[in-house]
């Protein structure tokens, strides 16, 4: 065959292939660019939505009430779509964008909402008495909105055949209800699970795992509007306590001393809309007098948790994961199916709380099972909602695979997860999700969200807040350069604003823990190190501290930094354990009996 013929054959075969490959590669490059663009837009819009939710809830006195919470979530959804539409030219309206967003997940303290499509109909019996008739509520079945609230719950089959239900939360609080078959009938109880053996109760104090827990004096820095017409303000530090999950403050007299009423009770007020609303209720006044405006919350937390944990051990102590009923039918135990849940706790008793299963410790049997139950519930609900999602597109919607790192965020924080699917990108379709957590909220106090406040020992100034596992914190207390003055949750260190008029430049700003007019800053070591130097679980358990970088599993020698009986270490533990207990006890919970807790 002549060379010219070979050249012609080469051109006829190779050139078309090259053109096709070139087009394919170019299409893939464009698809990758579009994928990156959509990812950034989805993350940015989700962040805006979480920020809106954060602002609404932290500044809303009633943010924990169901109706108010729903409004905050719906406002967050609107923010998400507004942000998405403004950043993506593909969508001209919210209606167009909604066709590519099959679901939004909002994880809260004891359950979650899913925003997706649903059929707005209900069924009833027809005239014949045996015919089901679908009643269309507003002439359009297919709608978008919040699905009913789903609790983090699981059912368990007892040895006697009875079934009980346990509702979980993002911390160590649970609600148990059902008939245990012991003659007491149907029982409902809510409380915190801890190692009850760590608690010793005394007349005026308790000890928890070697830490003495006593009444606390708590102080916050406030700016109050003294005259609503002139907007005259006053800035001062006020002693406060919690009463039925809301702060009450004690005022001062004209001489700057703590003020008291004629009957000897403290002169107290609510802090609403930056103004003092004085409290005349004699019951609340007497409560403030009885406790002498000292917080009893940490004591109450450990004492009540001990009693509840002992009860749970007695009633549920023999339950293992094999007794968990399958979500699909609610009647069949998972038995030997060790892959049904994401975490396999084997034959270990879930509620046999004690030294080897302390619910305050993150890797306890209880916590591993709790997280697996929450994940299973969310996975099941999302799979159902997304697979049934209807839109004008022909795309077959399906839940994407969520990696373990993102599951950790979802299961351990108030968070928002958004899914976007079905947008054409060349030869394929876009399918991804975004997870943004909300660490500043009034719903949950995570173990790692407690910060310890210090000041310079020599000057009494330069207030800083540290993670409990901060090396600079313990070293400073150990060498006497730092003094611990308290411990509070993340929300206490956010900047507060007082709006005096429509001009934003006239707003006043303050920090709750900037007492005595001192500045309040974050510890530099805590800011630059994403991981605490010392493990929070070790601090809770009170075992010897080993530097994070020096742990054997991280390649270190495992040498001890601070012994458990070190004075500085003990001070840090005391401040941390009191704050964690106090803040969890004082936070609003809709299923806790407030009167019983007081």
C-alpha positions as CSV (number, residue, x, y, z in Angstrom):
1,X,0.0,0.0,0.0
2,X,1.3,3.4,-1.0
3,X,2.3,5.8,1.7
4,X,-0.3,8.3,0.4
5,X,-3.0,5.7,1.0
6,X,-1.8,5.1,4.6
7,X,-1.9,8.9,5.2
8,X,-5.4,9.1,3.9
9,X,-6.5,6.2,6.2
10,X,-4.7,7.9,9.1
11,X,-6.5,11.1,8.5
12,X,-9.9,9.4,8.1
13,X,-9.6,7.5,11.3
14,X,-7.4,9.5,13.7
15,X,-8.6,13.0,13.0
16,X,-12.3,12.3,13.8
17,X,-11.2,10.5,17.0
18,X,-9.0,13.5,17.9
19,X,-11.8,15.9,17.3
20,X,-14.1,13.8,19.5
21,X,-11.5,13.5,22.2
22,X,-10.8,17.2,22.1
23,X,-14.5,18.0,22.4
24,X,-14.9,15.5,25.2
25,X,-11.9,16.9,27.1
26,X,-13.1,20.4,26.6
27,X,-16.5,19.4,27.9
28,X,-15.0,17.8,30.9
29,X,-12.9,20.9,31.7
30,X,-16.1,23.0,31.4
31,X,-18.0,20.6,33.6
32,X,-15.3,20.7,36.3
33,X,-15.3,24.5,36.2
34,X,-19.1,24.5,36.5
35,X,-18.9,21.9,39.3
36,X,-16.5,24.1,41.2
37,X,-18.7,27.2,40.6
38,X,-21.9,25.4,41.8
39,X,-20.1,24.0,44.9
40,X,-18.9,27.5,45.9
41,X,-22.4,28.9,45.3
42,X,-24.0,26.1,47.3
43,X,-21.6,26.5,50.2
44,X,-21.9,30.3,50.2
45,X,-25.7,30.2,50.1
46,X,-25.9,27.6,52.9
47,X,-23.5,29.7,55.0
48,X,-25.7,32.8,54.5
49,X,-28.7,30.8,55.6
50,X,-27.0,29.5,58.7
51,X,-25.8,33.0,59.6
52,X,-29.4,34.3,59.3
53,X,-30.6,31.5,61.5
54,X,-27.9,32.2,64.0
55,X,-28.7,35.9,64.2
56,X,-32.4,35.3,64.5
57,X,-32.1,32.7,67.3
58,X,-29.4,34.4,69.4
59,X,-31.3,37.7,69.4
60,X,-34.7,36.1,69.9
61,X,-35.9,35.5,73.5
62,X,-38.4,32.9,72.2
63,X,-36.1,31.2,69.7
64,X,-36.5,27.9,71.5
65,X,-40.3,27.9,71.2
66,X,-41.6,25.7,68.4
67,X,-43.5,28.3,66.4
68,X,-40.7,30.9,66.7
69,X,-38.2,28.3,65.7
70,X,-40.2,27.4,62.6
71,X,-40.3,31.0,61.6
72,X,-36.5,31.3,62.0
73,X,-36.0,28.2,59.9
74,X,-38.3,29.4,57.1
75,X,-36.5,32.8,57.2
76,X,-33.2,30.9,56.8
77,X,-34.7,29.0,53.8
78,X,-35.6,32.3,52.2
79,X,-32.1,33.6,52.8
80,X,-30.7,30.5,51.1
81,X,-32.7,30.9,48.0
82,X,-32.1,34.7,47.8
83,X,-28.4,34.1,48.1
84,X,-28.5,31.2,45.5
85,X,-30.4,33.2,42.9
86,X,-28.2,36.3,43.3
87,X,-25.0,34.1,42.7
88,X,-26.3,31.8,39.9
89,X,-27.6,33.2,36.6
90,X,-29.1,29.8,35.8
91,X,-32.0,30.7,38.2
92,X,-34.3,33.6,37.5
93,X,-36.6,32.9,40.4
94,X,-36.9,30.9,43.6
95,X,-39.4,28.6,41.8
96,X,-36.8,27.7,39.3
97,X,-34.1,27.1,41.9
98,X,-36.4,24.9,44.0
99,X,-36.6,22.3,41.2
100,X,-32.9,21.6,41.8
101,X,-32.9,21.5,45.6
102,X,-34.6,18.3,46.6
103,X,-34.0,18.8,50.4
104,X,-32.6,20.9,53.2
105,X,-31.9,19.4,56.5
106,X,-31.9,21.4,59.8
107,X,-30.5,19.4,62.7
108,X,-31.5,20.8,66.1
109,X,-31.0,19.8,69.7
110,X,-33.4,16.8,69.9
111,X,-34.5,16.3,66.3
112,X,-34.6,17.7,62.9
113,X,-36.7,19.4,60.2
114,X,-36.4,18.6,56.5
115,X,-37.5,21.2,53.9
116,X,-38.7,19.5,50.8
117,X,-41.8,18.8,48.6
118,X,-45.0,17.1,49.9
119,X,-48.5,16.4,48.7
120,X,-50.9,18.7,50.5
121,X,-53.9,16.3,50.5
122,X,-55.6,14.1,53.1
123,X,-57.8,11.0,52.7
124,X,-61.3,10.5,53.9
125,X,-64.2,8.1,53.4
126,X,-66.6,8.6,50.5
127,X,-70.3,8.5,50.6
128,X,-70.4,4.8,50.2
129,X,-68.5,4.3,53.4
130,X,-65.8,2.1,51.7
131,X,-64.2,4.4,49.2
132,X,-61.2,6.6,50.1
133,X,-61.3,10.1,48.7
134,X,-58.3,12.4,48.4
135,X,-59.2,15.9,49.4
136,X,-57.0,18.6,47.8
137,X,-56.4,21.3,50.3
138,X,-55.6,24.2,47.9
139,X,-56.0,23.0,44.3
140,X,-52.3,22.2,44.1
141,X,-51.1,18.9,45.7
142,X,-47.4,19.4,45.1
143,X,-45.9,22.0,47.5
144,X,-42.6,22.9,49.2
145,X,-42.3,23.3,52.9
146,X,-41.1,21.9,56.3
147,X,-41.9,18.3,56.9
148,X,-43.1,17.4,60.5
149,X,-40.4,17.5,63.2
150,X,-38.6,14.2,63.7
151,X,-37.1,13.3,67.0
152,X,-33.8,11.5,67.3
153,X,-35.5,8.3,68.7
154,X,-35.2,4.6,68.8
155,X,-37.4,1.8,70.1
156,X,-36.1,-1.2,72.1
157,X,-37.7,-4.5,72.9
158,X,-37.4,-5.6,76.5
159,X,-36.9,-9.2,77.6
160,X,-40.5,-9.3,78.7
161,X,-41.6,-8.3,75.2
162,X,-42.6,-4.8,76.0
163,X,-41.4,-2.0,73.8
164,X,-40.0,1.3,75.1
165,X,-38.8,4.4,73.3
166,X,-35.8,6.6,73.9
167,X,-35.4,10.1,72.5
168,X,-31.8,11.2,72.1
169,X,-30.3,14.7,71.9
170,X,-27.0,16.2,70.8
171,X,-25.6,15.8,74.3
172,X,-26.2,13.3,77.2
173,X,-29.9,14.1,77.8
174,X,-32.5,11.5,76.9
175,X,-36.2,11.0,77.3
176,X,-37.5,7.5,78.1
177,X,-41.2,6.5,77.8
178,X,-43.1,3.3,77.7
179,X,-44.5,0.5,79.9
180,X,-41.7,-1.5,81.5
181,X,-44.1,-4.2,82.6
182,X,-43.3,-3.8,86.3
183,X,-46.7,-2.6,87.5
184,X,-45.9,1.1,87.3
185,X,-47.8,1.6,84.0
186,X,-46.8,4.0,81.3
187,X,-43.7,6.1,82.4
188,X,-42.1,9.2,80.9
189,X,-38.9,10.5,82.3
190,X,-36.3,12.9,81.0
191,X,-32.8,13.7,82.3
192,X,-29.1,13.7,81.8
193,X,-27.0,10.5,81.8
194,X,-23.7,10.6,83.7
195,X,-21.6,8.1,85.7
196,X,-23.6,8.3,88.9
197,X,-20.8,6.7,90.9
198,X,-18.8,10.0,90.4
199,X,-21.3,12.0,92.4
200,X,-21.2,12.5,96.2
201,X,-24.0,14.7,97.7
202,X,-23.4,16.8,100.8
203,X,-25.5,19.4,102.6
204,X,-24.3,22.5,100.8
205,X,-22.2,21.2,98.0
206,X,-21.5,18.1,95.9
207,X,-18.4,16.6,94.5
208,X,-18.1,15.2,91.0
209,X,-15.2,13.0,90.2
210,X,-13.0,14.7,92.8
211,X,-14.2,18.3,91.9
212,X,-16.1,20.3,94.5
213,X,-19.2,21.9,93.1
214,X,-20.6,24.9,95.1
215,X,-23.0,27.8,94.4
216,X,-21.5,30.3,92.0
217,X,-21.6,34.1,91.7
218,X,-22.1,34.9,88.0
219,X,-21.7,38.3,86.4
220,X,-22.3,39.8,83.0
221,X,-21.6,43.2,81.5
222,X,-24.7,44.9,80.1
223,X,-25.6,48.2,78.4
224,X,-29.1,49.2,79.3
225,X,-31.4,51.9,77.9
226,X,-32.4,53.9,80.9
227,X,-34.7,56.3,79.1
228,X,-36.6,55.1,76.0
229,X,-37.3,58.6,74.7
230,X,-33.8,60.1,75.0
231,X,-32.1,56.7,74.5
232,X,-29.9,57.5,77.5
233,X,-27.8,54.3,78.3
234,X,-26.0,52.9,81.2
235,X,-23.1,50.4,81.2
236,X,-22.4,48.2,84.2
237,X,-21.7,44.7,85.5
238,X,-24.7,42.8,87.0
239,X,-24.9,39.6,89.0
240,X,-27.3,37.1,87.5
241,X,-28.9,33.7,87.9
242,X,-31.2,31.6,85.8
243,X,-34.8,31.1,86.6
244,X,-36.8,28.7,84.4
245,X,-34.2,29.0,81.7
246,X,-34.1,32.8,81.6
247,X,-31.6,35.1,83.2
248,X,-32.6,37.5,86.0
249,X,-30.3,40.2,87.1
250,X,-29.9,42.1,90.4
251,X,-29.9,45.9,90.1
252,X,-27.9,48.5,92.1
253,X,-29.1,51.4,94.3
254,X,-28.1,55.0,93.9
255,X,-24.9,54.4,95.9
256,X,-23.8,51.6,93.7
257,X,-24.6,48.8,96.1
258,X,-26.7,45.7,95.4
259,X,-30.4,46.8,95.6
260,X,-33.0,45.1,97.8
261,X,-36.7,45.6,98.1
262,X,-38.5,46.5,101.3
263,X,-39.2,42.9,102.1
264,X,-35.5,42.0,101.9
265,X,-35.7,40.3,98.5
266,X,-33.2,41.3,95.8
267,X,-34.4,44.0,93.3
268,X,-34.3,41.9,90.1
269,X,-35.1,42.5,86.5
270,X,-35.3,40.8,83.1
271,X,-33.1,42.2,80.3
272,X,-35.5,42.6,77.4
273,X,-34.9,44.8,74.4
274,X,-31.9,46.3,76.1
275,X,-34.1,47.6,78.9
276,X,-34.7,46.6,82.5
277,X,-38.1,45.0,83.2
278,X,-38.4,44.8,87.0
279,X,-39.9,41.6,88.5
280,X,-42.7,41.9,91.0
281,X,-43.6,38.2,91.2
282,X,-43.0,37.3,94.9
283,X,-42.2,33.7,94.1
284,X,-39.3,34.7,91.9
285,X,-38.1,37.3,94.3
286,X,-38.1,34.7,97.2
287,X,-36.2,32.3,95.0
288,X,-33.6,34.9,94.3
289,X,-33.4,35.6,98.1
290,X,-33.2,31.9,99.0
291,X,-30.2,31.3,96.7
292,X,-28.7,34.7,97.6
293,X,-28.4,35.4,93.8
294,X,-25.9,32.5,93.5
295,X,-26.3,30.0,90.8
296,X,-27.3,26.5,92.0
297,X,-27.5,25.1,88.5
298,X,-24.3,23.0,88.5
299,X,-25.3,21.4,91.8
300,X,-28.8,20.7,90.5
301,X,-27.4,19.2,87.3
302,X,-25.2,16.6,88.9
303,X,-27.6,15.7,91.7
304,X,-30.6,15.2,89.4
305,X,-28.4,13.5,86.8
306,X,-27.2,11.0,89.4
307,X,-30.8,10.1,90.4
308,X,-31.9,9.8,86.8
309,X,-28.9,7.7,85.8
310,X,-29.4,5.3,88.6
311,X,-33.0,4.8,87.5
312,X,-31.9,4.3,83.8
313,X,-29.4,1.7,84.9
314,X,-32.1,-0.2,86.8
315,X,-34.7,0.0,84.0
316,X,-32.6,-0.2,80.8
317,X,-29.3,-1.6,82.0
318,X,-29.6,-4.9,80.0
319,X,-30.4,-3.3,76.6
320,X,-27.9,-3.8,73.8
321,X,-28.0,-2.7,70.2
322,X,-29.5,-6.1,69.2
323,X,-32.7,-5.0,71.0
324,X,-33.1,-2.0,68.8
325,X,-36.2,-2.2,66.5
326,X,-35.7,-1.6,62.8
327,X,-36.9,1.8,61.6
328,X,-38.6,0.1,58.6
329,X,-41.3,-1.7,60.5
330,X,-40.8,-0.6,64.2
331,X,-41.4,-4.2,65.4
332,X,-38.4,-6.3,64.4
333,X,-35.2,-6.1,66.5
334,X,-32.0,-5.8,64.4
335,X,-30.6,-8.8,66.3
336,X,-27.3,-10.0,64.9
337,X,-27.3,-7.5,62.0
338,X,-24.2,-5.7,63.1
339,X,-24.2,-3.6,59.9
340,X,-27.6,-2.0,60.4
341,X,-26.2,0.9,62.4
342,X,-23.1,2.9,61.4
343,X,-21.4,2.1,64.7
344,X,-21.3,-1.4,66.1
345,X,-21.4,-1.5,69.9
346,X,-21.8,-5.3,69.9
347,X,-23.1,-6.9,73.1
348,X,-22.2,-4.0,75.3
349,X,-25.1,-2.7,77.5
350,X,-25.9,0.8,76.2
351,X,-27.4,2.2,79.3
352,X,-25.2,0.5,81.9
353,X,-23.6,3.8,82.7
354,X,-20.5,3.8,84.9
355,X,-16.7,4.1,84.8
356,X,-16.4,2.2,81.5
357,X,-19.4,3.9,79.9
358,X,-19.6,7.5,80.9
359,X,-22.0,9.5,78.7
360,X,-20.0,12.7,79.3
361,X,-17.1,11.1,77.4
362,X,-17.3,11.2,73.6
363,X,-16.2,7.6,72.9
364,X,-18.4,5.9,75.4
365,X,-20.7,3.0,74.4
366,X,-23.7,5.2,75.0
367,X,-22.4,8.0,72.8
368,X,-21.4,5.7,70.0
369,X,-24.9,4.2,69.9
370,X,-26.6,7.6,70.3
371,X,-24.8,8.9,67.2
372,X,-25.5,5.8,65.2
373,X,-29.2,6.1,66.0
374,X,-29.3,9.8,65.0
375,X,-27.5,9.0,61.8
376,X,-29.8,6.1,60.9
377,X,-32.9,8.3,61.4
378,X,-31.5,11.1,59.3
379,X,-30.3,8.8,56.5
380,X,-33.7,7.0,56.4
381,X,-35.7,10.3,56.2
382,X,-33.4,11.9,53.6
383,X,-33.4,8.8,51.4
384,X,-37.2,8.8,51.4
385,X,-37.7,12.5,50.8
386,X,-35.1,12.9,48.1
387,X,-36.1,9.8,46.2
388,X,-39.7,11.0,46.2
389,X,-38.8,14.5,45.2
390,X,-40.7,15.8,42.2
391,X,-39.7,18.5,39.8
392,X,-40.1,19.5,36.2
393,X,-36.7,18.0,35.4
394,X,-36.2,14.4,34.2
395,X,-33.4,13.9,36.6
396,X,-33.6,10.9,38.9
397,X,-33.0,12.4,42.4
398,X,-31.1,10.3,44.9
399,X,-29.3,10.9,48.1
400,X,-25.5,11.4,47.6
401,X,-23.0,9.6,49.7
402,X,-22.1,11.7,52.7
403,X,-18.5,11.2,53.9
404,X,-17.7,10.4,57.5
405,X,-16.1,13.8,58.2
406,X,-19.4,15.5,57.2
407,X,-21.4,13.1,59.2
408,X,-19.3,14.0,62.3
409,X,-20.3,17.7,61.7
410,X,-24.0,16.8,61.3
411,X,-24.2,14.5,64.3
412,X,-22.3,16.8,66.7
413,X,-23.7,20.2,66.0
414,X,-26.7,22.3,65.2
415,X,-26.3,22.3,61.4
416,X,-27.8,22.8,58.0
417,X,-27.3,20.5,55.1
418,X,-28.4,21.5,51.6
419,X,-28.7,19.2,48.5
420,X,-28.6,20.5,44.9
421,X,-29.0,18.1,42.0
422,X,-30.0,17.8,38.4
423,X,-28.4,20.9,36.8
424,X,-27.0,19.8,33.4
425,X,-23.2,20.0,33.1
426,X,-22.3,18.8,29.6
427,X,-22.6,15.0,29.6
428,X,-23.6,14.7,33.2
429,X,-25.6,16.4,36.0
430,X,-24.6,18.2,39.1
431,X,-25.1,16.3,42.4
432,X,-23.6,17.6,45.6
433,X,-24.4,18.8,49.1
434,X,-23.1,21.4,51.6
435,X,-22.8,21.1,55.4
436,X,-22.5,24.3,57.6
437,X,-22.6,24.0,61.4
438,X,-23.8,26.6,63.8
439,X,-21.7,26.7,67.0
440,X,-23.3,29.9,68.3
441,X,-26.8,29.0,69.5
442,X,-29.0,28.7,72.5
443,X,-30.0,25.1,72.0
444,X,-27.0,22.9,72.8
445,X,-23.8,23.3,74.9
446,X,-21.2,20.9,73.4
447,X,-18.3,19.7,75.6
448,X,-15.8,21.6,73.4
449,X,-17.8,24.8,73.4
450,X,-17.0,25.8,77.0
451,X,-14.3,28.4,77.3
452,X,-12.4,29.4,80.4
453,X,-11.8,33.1,81.2
454,X,-8.5,34.2,82.8
455,X,-6.9,37.5,83.8
456,X,-3.4,38.5,84.5
457,X,-2.6,37.8,88.2
458,X,-0.4,40.8,88.6
459,X,-2.8,43.4,87.1
460,X,-6.2,41.9,87.2
461,X,-6.6,42.9,83.6
462,X,-6.2,41.5,80.1
463,X,-9.1,39.0,80.1
464,X,-8.7,36.1,77.7
465,X,-10.9,33.1,77.0
466,X,-9.3,29.7,76.4
467,X,-10.3,26.2,75.4
468,X,-10.1,23.9,78.5
469,X,-7.4,21.9,76.8
470,X,-5.2,25.0,76.0
471,X,-1.5,24.5,77.0
472,X,-1.1,28.3,77.6
473,X,-4.0,28.2,80.0
474,X,-2.8,25.4,82.2
475,X,0.8,26.5,82.1
476,X,-0.2,30.1,83.0
477,X,-2.2,29.0,86.0
478,X,0.6,26.6,86.9
479,X,3.3,29.3,87.0
480,X,0.9,31.9,88.6
481,X,0.8,34.4,85.7
482,X,-2.9,33.7,85.0
483,X,-5.9,33.5,87.3
484,X,-9.2,31.7,86.3
485,X,-12.2,34.0,86.8
486,X,-15.0,31.8,85.2
487,X,-16.0,29.6,82.4
488,X,-18.9,30.2,79.9
489,X,-20.2,28.9,76.5
490,X,-19.3,30.2,73.1
491,X,-22.3,32.5,72.9
492,X,-21.1,34.5,75.9
493,X,-18.1,35.8,73.9
494,X,-20.0,37.1,70.9
495,X,-20.3,40.9,70.4
496,X,-23.6,42.3,71.6
497,X,-25.2,45.4,70.0
498,X,-27.7,48.0,71.3
499,X,-29.6,49.7,68.5
500,X,-30.6,53.2,69.5
501,X,-32.0,54.5,66.2
502,X,-32.0,53.8,62.5
503,X,-28.5,55.0,62.1
504,X,-26.2,52.0,62.4
505,X,-23.2,54.1,63.3
506,X,-25.0,55.0,66.6
507,X,-25.2,51.4,67.7
508,X,-23.4,50.5,70.9
509,X,-21.4,47.3,71.3
510,X,-20.3,45.3,74.3
511,X,-19.2,41.8,75.4
512,X,-21.0,40.0,78.2
513,X,-17.8,38.8,79.9
514,X,-15.9,42.1,79.6
515,X,-16.6,42.9,83.3
516,X,-15.1,45.9,85.0
517,X,-14.8,47.6,81.6
518,X,-11.8,45.4,80.7
519,X,-11.2,44.1,77.2
520,X,-11.9,40.5,76.3
521,X,-9.9,38.6,73.7
522,X,-9.5,35.1,72.5
523,X,-6.3,33.2,73.4
524,X,-3.9,33.3,70.4
525,X,-2.8,29.7,71.0
526,X,-6.5,28.6,70.8
527,X,-7.0,30.6,67.6
528,X,-4.1,29.2,65.7
529,X,-4.5,25.6,66.9
530,X,-7.6,24.0,65.5
531,X,-7.2,21.1,67.9
532,X,-6.8,21.6,71.7
533,X,-3.4,20.7,73.1
534,X,-5.0,18.4,75.7
535,X,-8.0,16.1,75.2
536,X,-11.3,17.3,76.6
537,X,-12.3,13.8,77.5
538,X,-9.2,13.5,79.6
539,X,-10.1,16.7,81.4
540,X,-13.7,15.3,82.1
541,X,-12.3,12.0,83.4
542,X,-9.5,13.6,85.4
543,X,-6.7,11.5,84.1
544,X,-3.1,12.6,83.4
545,X,-2.7,15.0,80.5
546,X,-0.5,14.2,77.5
547,X,0.2,16.9,74.9
548,X,-1.8,16.3,71.7
549,X,1.4,16.3,69.6
550,X,3.1,14.0,72.1
551,X,0.5,11.2,72.2
552,X,1.8,7.8,71.1
553,X,-0.8,7.5,68.3
554,X,0.5,10.8,66.9
555,X,4.1,9.6,66.9
556,X,5.1,11.1,70.3
557,X,6.7,9.4,73.3
558,X,3.5,9.7,75.5
559,X,5.2,11.6,78.3
560,X,2.9,13.2,80.8
561,X,2.5,17.0,80.8
562,X,0.4,17.4,83.9
563,X,-0.5,14.9,86.6
564,X,-4.2,14.6,87.6
565,X,-3.4,16.0,91.1
566,X,-1.6,19.1,89.7
567,X,-3.1,22.2,91.3
568,X,-3.5,24.1,88.0
569,X,-5.0,21.1,86.3
570,X,-7.5,20.7,89.1
571,X,-8.5,24.4,88.9
572,X,-9.1,24.1,85.2
573,X,-11.2,20.9,85.7
574,X,-13.3,22.6,88.4
575,X,-14.1,25.6,86.3
576,X,-14.9,23.5,83.2
577,X,-17.0,20.9,84.9
578,X,-19.1,23.5,86.8
579,X,-19.7,25.6,83.6
580,X,-20.6,22.5,81.5
581,X,-23.1,21.4,84.1
582,X,-24.5,24.9,84.7
583,X,-25.0,25.8,81.1
584,X,-26.6,22.4,80.2
585,X,-28.9,22.6,83.1
586,X,-30.0,26.2,82.3
587,X,-30.6,25.8,78.6
588,X,-34.2,25.6,77.4
589,X,-35.6,22.1,76.8
590,X,-39.2,21.8,75.8
591,X,-39.6,18.3,77.2
592,X,-38.2,19.0,80.7
593,X,-40.5,19.7,83.5
594,X,-39.5,23.2,84.6
595,X,-41.3,23.2,87.8
596,X,-39.9,19.8,88.8
597,X,-36.4,21.1,88.0
598,X,-36.7,23.9,90.4
